[in-house]
Amino acid sequence: MNSLARNAAQDHAYATARSAAGDVYGRMQRSTMFANGALLIAAGFFGLFNVLTLHLPATILSAYVILFGLLMCGFATGLGQDRIRKFFGFLHSGHGQLVFLLVAGNLSWTAGTLGIVAAVATNAH
C-alpha cells in the first residue's frame, strides 16, 4: 500500500512537471512568434518607403509582409481566435505554421536591411 501511494505521488509529480514544462514552452513559442510578427510589421512598414523610389513591386510585397506580421501577432496573442481558426485554420497545425513562416519570411527579403534581418529571424524560427 505504501509503495502504491508513493508511485501515485511520483506519477502526479512527473505529470505536473511535464505540464509546467509544456506551459513554459508554449509561452516561449508564443512570445517569439509575437516578436517575430512585430519584426515583420516593422520591416514591412519601412519597406513601404520603396514607393518613393517608384519601386512598386517591393511596396506591394511590404504590404503583404505587414499583413502577415499582423496575422502572426494576432495568432500569438489569441486575438480574434475564432476568425483565425475559421479563415486561417492552417496556423493550428505544425506544417501549416512552417509553410506560413517560410512564405512570410521569404517575402520580407525585399524590405531592405530590416527585411533581411526579419527574413533570417523568421526562417530561423
C-alpha positions as CSV (number, residue, x, y, z in Angstrom):
1,M,0.0,0.0,0.0
2,N,2.8,2.4,0.9
3,S,4.6,1.8,-2.4
4,L,1.4,2.2,-4.3
5,A,0.8,5.6,-2.8
6,R,4.4,6.6,-3.4
7,N,4.1,5.6,-7.1
8,A,0.9,7.6,-7.4
9,A,2.6,10.6,-5.9
10,Q,5.6,10.2,-8.2
11,D,3.3,9.9,-11.2
12,H,1.5,13.0,-10.2
13,A,4.7,14.9,-9.7
14,Y,6.0,13.9,-13.1
15,A,2.7,14.9,-14.8
16,T,2.8,18.2,-13.0
17,A,6.4,18.8,-14.1
18,R,5.6,17.9,-17.7
19,S,2.6,20.2,-17.7
20,A,4.7,23.1,-16.4
21,A,7.4,22.5,-18.9
22,G,4.8,22.4,-21.7
23,D,3.3,25.6,-20.5
24,V,6.7,27.3,-20.4
25,Y,7.5,26.1,-23.9
26,G,4.1,27.3,-25.2
27,R,4.5,30.7,-23.7
28,M,8.0,31.0,-25.1
29,Q,6.8,29.9,-28.5
30,R,4.0,32.4,-28.5
31,S,6.3,35.2,-27.3
32,T,8.9,34.5,-30.0
33,M,6.1,34.3,-32.6
34,F,4.8,37.7,-31.4
35,A,8.3,39.2,-31.5
36,N,8.8,37.8,-35.0
37,G,5.5,39.2,-36.1
38,A,6.4,42.6,-34.7
39,L,9.7,42.5,-36.6
40,L,7.9,41.7,-39.8
41,I,5.5,44.6,-39.3
42,A,8.4,47.0,-38.7
43,A,10.3,45.6,-41.8
44,G,7.1,46.0,-43.9
45,F,6.5,49.5,-42.7
46,F,10.0,50.7,-43.6
47,G,9.7,48.7,-46.9
48,L,6.7,50.8,-47.8
49,F,9.1,53.7,-48.4
50,N,10.0,52.0,-51.6
51,V,7.1,53.8,-53.1
52,L,9.2,57.0,-53.0
53,T,11.7,55.4,-55.4
54,L,8.8,54.1,-57.6
55,H,9.6,50.5,-56.8
56,L,6.0,49.3,-56.8
57,P,6.6,45.5,-56.5
58,A,8.6,45.9,-53.4
59,T,6.0,48.2,-52.0
60,I,3.2,45.7,-52.6
61,L,5.4,42.9,-51.0
62,S,5.9,45.1,-48.0
63,A,2.2,45.5,-47.6
64,Y,1.9,41.7,-47.6
65,V,4.7,41.5,-45.0
66,I,2.8,43.8,-42.8
67,L,-0.4,41.7,-43.1
68,F,1.5,38.5,-42.4
69,G,3.1,40.2,-39.4
70,L,-0.3,41.3,-38.1
71,L,-1.7,37.8,-38.6
72,M,1.3,36.3,-36.7
73,C,0.9,38.7,-33.8
74,G,-2.8,38.1,-33.6
75,F,-2.3,34.3,-33.6
76,A,0.4,34.6,-30.9
77,T,-1.8,36.7,-28.6
78,G,-5.0,34.9,-29.3
79,L,-6.9,38.0,-30.5
80,G,-9.7,37.0,-32.9
81,Q,-9.1,33.3,-32.3
82,D,-12.4,32.3,-33.8
83,R,-11.8,34.2,-37.0
84,I,-8.2,33.0,-37.3
85,R,-9.3,29.4,-36.8
86,K,-12.1,29.9,-39.4
87,F,-10.1,31.6,-42.1
88,F,-6.5,30.6,-41.3
89,G,-7.0,27.1,-39.9
90,F,-3.6,26.0,-41.2
91,L,-1.9,28.0,-38.5
92,H,-3.2,25.5,-35.9
93,S,-1.0,22.7,-37.4
94,G,2.7,22.4,-37.3
95,H,3.1,22.0,-41.1
96,G,0.8,25.0,-41.7
97,Q,2.8,27.2,-39.4
98,L,6.0,26.1,-41.1
99,V,4.8,27.0,-44.6
100,F,3.3,30.3,-43.3
101,L,6.7,31.2,-41.7
102,L,8.6,30.3,-44.8
103,V,6.3,32.4,-47.0
104,A,6.2,35.4,-44.7
105,G,10.0,35.3,-44.1
106,N,10.9,35.0,-47.7
107,L,8.6,37.8,-48.7
108,S,10.4,40.2,-46.3
109,W,13.7,39.9,-48.2
110,T,12.6,42.8,-50.4
111,A,12.0,45.2,-47.4
112,G,15.6,46.5,-47.1
113,T,18.1,45.8,-44.3
114,L,15.5,45.3,-41.6
115,G,13.7,43.0,-44.0
116,I,16.8,40.8,-44.3
117,V,17.0,40.7,-40.5
118,A,13.3,39.8,-40.3
119,A,13.7,37.1,-43.0
120,V,16.6,35.5,-41.2
121,A,14.7,35.6,-37.9
122,T,11.5,34.2,-39.4
123,N,13.3,31.4,-41.3
124,A,15.2,30.5,-38.1
125,H,12.0,30.4,-36.1
